[in-house]
Amino acid sequence: MTGETTLKEVIARLGKAMEVLESAVGARLEHESDYSEAEAEVQRMNADRSRLAQELDNSEARAERLEDANKEVSRRLVSAMETIRAVLDR
């Protein structure tokens, strides 16, 4: 500091520095808030992904059971048709 610097100038510079600091803190808090919201959204998306993966696994298992049942019904129909043909051929 030089002898010419007055108390008013020092106070003005300090006030400016405080404004800049407050602005930086405000921006940081806003950034943190945005980050928290993004983190919450990622957690919701992960929960949805897990739920959808479970539903997909359940659907695939059901499709396999239906396919097996379809094959069994088809086998029984073929057997029944062969039995009917055998009876009609007598």
BELFENZI-V796091 format. One record per pair of residues at least 6 apart in sequence whose ideal C-beta (glycine too) atoms are under 6 Angstrom apart, sorted by sequence separation. I is the first residue (numbers start at 1). J is the second residue. If there is no record, write none. Layout:
i->I j->J
i->I j->J
//
This chain:
none
//
